[in-house]
Amino acid sequence: MSTQRGQKLNSLQHLLPEGLVVSSRWLDEAGYSSALRSKYVASGWLEQPARGLYRRPRAETQWQHMVVSLQSLMRMPVAVGGLTALELQGYGHYVPMGHLRRVYLYTEARLPKWLNEMGQTIQFLPRNARKLFSSGAISKTINALPPLASTKNDETIEGPANGLRIHVWGDRSWPMMISRPERAILEFLDELPDNQSFQHVADLFTGLSNLSPRQLQETLESCDSVKVKRLFLWFAERSGHSWGKRLDLDAINTGSGKRVIAKGGRLDPKYHITVPKNLDGH
């Protein structure tokens, strides 16, 4: 019996790499009962950083560990997106104020409560991915993530018009599903005007010169938000990047009617959205 218990403990150390976290439900499904978990915690073989959450003892858990755990171990349909995905791919320009790291997660299911109970330095900001993309691309591709030990270089998740890719993170080259820049910028635009500023978007657009016209076309056509698509096309025309001339605007549904986005702003006659009267100081 003691040999069997030792084998289960050794197996758990293999299933749960250092730094990653799993839920009590995940451990239940893997054959580790509540009583056994309690014994492991009492013996110092596991620890609970939050209620219903477990990890190897004395492990340092960064926000990337949390995302890898959600995706690769618990297979939750969640992807890093918006501003966080842009920063990971070299498009971020702002240094966050203070010590709080905000991480934008786009999910097609409700995230667990313990996600924001890990500490005071990380704040996960969940967003409903289906608000912008109803195709369910994240759920369809989450199982396409390679095993934790097999990823060596950047890879692409194959799939029709999903706007997602694999970002390899850490010294163990763990895969993390994130939004491509072409999808991430649309997610970021959805934060206007309440959570982000027009000036921040304008600054980001100056560095988006190398976006893929094909990826942009597919992502814009699959986006369900009229507001976001009009904002993107307005900023694209304003930025003057070469990929803008290669977009098929007739294939992008921008709806009808006017959209008030910048309160007190001016109405753009082409895209029928209100934008700031002064941007970039003019």
Secondary structure, 3 states (H helix, E strand, C coil): CHHHHHHHHHHHHHHCCCCCEEEHHHHHHCCCCHHHHHHHHHCCCCEEEECCEEECCCCCCCHHHHHHHHHHHCCCCEEECHHHHHHHCCCCCCCCCCCCEEEEEEECCCCCHHHHCCCCCEEEEEEEHHHCCCCCHHHHHHHHCCCCCCCCCCECCCCCCCCEEEEEECCCCEEEEEECHHHHHHHHHCCCCCCCCHHHHHHHHCCCCCCCHHHHHHHHHHCCCHHHHHHHHHHHHHHCCHHHHHCCHHHCCCCCCCECCCCCCEECCCCCEEECCCCCCC
